[in-house]
Amino acid sequence: MLVVDVEASGTDPSKHSIVSVGALDLAHPENRFYEECRIWDGAHIMDGALAVNGFTKEEITDPKKGSEADLAHSFLRWSDNLEERTLAGQNVSFDRDFLKYASERAGHTDWPFAYRTIDTHTLCYMHYITHGLQPPVRHKRSALDLDAVLNYCGIPEEPHPHNALTGALSHAEVIARLLYGRKLLPEFMQFEIPWK
């Protein structure tokens, strides 16, 4: 399983650009990827997205940084040797779509990842139900955002601003706890699993 988190200049992969990617191989969690890039020429920028990920307009347009295409090539090379590349994370369809659009903009015609993904929201929702609990609801829909999922798993909220590698590590720890009932990463060992 390839646990991934993308930070972007906005929410639409056709108009916005990746600004950073964090990932790790769940089977070998020491095998990690983190890279930042400048946005592609003409990419739109949402101030709200920058408020979430903490990048400035100057940082994401810095000509000294590699391009989004460079990042896409680098990520695809890194992931090529993984035994299983099923993408996983919180709201991972967002990450998958950004990576796919970036890959296409970089000239890759053979997208190596499946459409199917593993979402930590769904895993957590299922864990609530199978343990006889009612998942939290706000505005008549699930309130299991990443911080709620982390808290359910005994982990403090993700630091702000969001960092792609910190996000990927958080997703991986949550997956290990929800699927296997065990801790995974040294970064989270001090936090106990609440249902154990």
Long-range contacts (C-beta under 8 A, 24 or more apart in sequence): 1-25, 1-26, 1-27, 1-84, 1-86, 1-88, 1-118, 1-175, 2-26, 2-79, 2-82, 2-84, 2-85, 2-86, 2-87, 2-88, 2-113, 3-88, 3-89, 3-168, 3-171, 3-172, 3-175, 4-87, 4-88, 4-89, 4-92, 4-95, 4-96, 4-99, 4-168, 4-171, 5-89, 5-90, 5-95, 5-164, 5-165, 5-166, 5-167, 5-168, 5-170, 5-171, 6-94, 6-95, 6-98, 6-99, 6-164, 7-49, 7-52, 7-53, 7-55, 7-162, 7-163, 7-164, 7-167, 8-49, 8-53, 8-98, 9-39, 9-43, 9-44, 9-45, 9-46, 9-49, 9-50, 9-60, 10-44, 10-45, 10-46, 10-49, 11-46, 11-49, 11-94, 12-44, 13-97, 13-98, 13-100, 13-101, 13-102, 14-101, 15-43, 15-44, 16-43, 16-44, 16-45, 16-46, 16-49, 16-98, 17-43, 17-60, 17-68, 17-102, 18-68, 18-71, 18-72, 18-98, 18-99, 18-102, 19-53, 19-55, 19-59, 19-60, 20-53, 20-55, 20-163, 20-164, 21-71, 21-75, 21-99, 21-164, 22-163, 22-164, 22-165, 22-166, 22-167, 22-168, 22-169, 23-75, 23-78, 23-79, 23-168, 24-168, 24-169, 24-172, 25-82, 25-83, 26-88, 26-172, 26-175, 26-176, 26-184, 27-82, 27-83, 27-84, 29-172, 29-184, 29-185, 31-82, 32-165, 32-168, 33-74, 33-75, 33-78, 33-79, 34-164, 34-165, 35-66, 35-71, 35-74, 35-75, 36-65, 36-71, 37-65, 37-66, 37-67, 37-68, 37-70, 37-71, 38-62, 38-63, 38-65, 38-66, 38-67, 38-68, 39-68, 40-67, 40-68, 40-69, 40-105, 43-68, 51-161, 52-160, 52-161, 52-162, 53-161, 53-162, 53-163, 53-164, 54-160, 54-161, 54-162, 54-163, 55-161, 68-102, 68-105, 68-106, 69-102, 69-105, 69-106, 69-107, 70-106, 71-102, 72-99, 72-102, 72-103, 72-105, 72-106, 72-108, 73-106, 73-108, 75-99, 76-103, 76-108, 76-112, 79-112, 80-112, 85-112, 85-113, 86-113, 86-114, 86-116, 86-117, 86-118, 87-113, 87-114, 87-117, 87-118, 88-117, 88-118, 88-119, 88-120, 88-171, 88-172, 88-175, 89-117, 89-119, 89-120, 89-167, 89-168, 89-171, 90-119, 90-120, 90-121, 90-145, 90-146, 90-149, 90-167, 90-170, 90-171, 90-174, 91-119, 91-121, 92-117, 92-118, 92-119, 92-120, 93-117, 93-119, 118-175, 120-146, 120-149, 120-171, 120-174, 120-175, 120-178, 121-149, 123-174, 123-175, 123-178, 123-179, 124-148, 124-149, 124-152, 124-153, 124-174, 124-178, 127-152, 127-178, 128-152, 131-195, 146-170, 146-171, 149-174, 150-174, 152-194, 153-177, 153-178, 153-193, 153-194, 154-191, 154-192, 154-193, 154-194, 155-188, 155-191, 156-191
